Amino acid sequence: MTSGAKRELYKMMIDQLKYDGYGATAQKVSEDTLTAVTCEDAGDDRLAKLVGKTLETEGAGEESTRKLDSWNTVYSYFGQGEQMVNRYYAVSGSIIRSAQFSQDGQYLVAGDASGTTQLYLISKMLSYKGEAKTASTTALARIFDENTHSVEDVQFSPRTPDIVTGSKDGTIRLFNYTQPRSKRSIAVFKDDHGVNAIAMHPSGFHILSGVDHPVVWALFPEKEF
């Protein structure tokens, strides 16, 4: 910083102190820095405004940096950045209520508002070169339509080749997706209220469900079903 810049800084500091009502301190700074001031001058708040603008600019820069870092992390993880904006249309044409990847990364399951549960092969979705609206049809592996109301949540069992669904029709169902001809559930748990959410224990032996009443159900498929 040049001597002229320092002098201007001292002047702004003194003006700010006087503006804020610290006259004695302003006089002391003036004497210590050999900066001449006018006694009748009431000072001003230029320094406070300048610091405020600087902090706002730095804050915006940090936020942009954080967003950029987050994007770069995601981009690096997925490799091909353009894959992140691919859109796949549900074959049912209904609103998707829930979706999940399988633990081995081979499948994607989606539950929709019409009550259907759709299983897709991810490799076919990513390799398809045609229109996005027909990509899901090409990649569709199985479809289950036993639910009578919307499928609010879907989970892959970590233990068996089963899909667990929670529906507003009050049921939790297990579908085995390795049985090519079967479209019906292999097990059903029924509740008097709609199911909003489900969660599988990592062991695969326990299921939690959140329903339309203040009770969390803990299910044990080997026993309850």
Secondary structure, 3 states (H helix, E strand, C coil): CCHHHHHHHHHHHHHHHHHCCCHHHHHHHHHHHCCCCCCCCCCCCHHHHHHHHHHHHHHHHHHHHHHHHHHHHHHHHHCCHHHHHCCCCCCCCCCEEEEEECCCCCEEEEEECCCCEEEEEHHHHHHCCCCHHHHHHHHEEEEECCCCCCEEEEEECCCCCEEEEEECCCEEEEEECCCCCCCCCCEEEECCCCEEEEEECCCCCCEEEEECCCCEEEECHHHHC
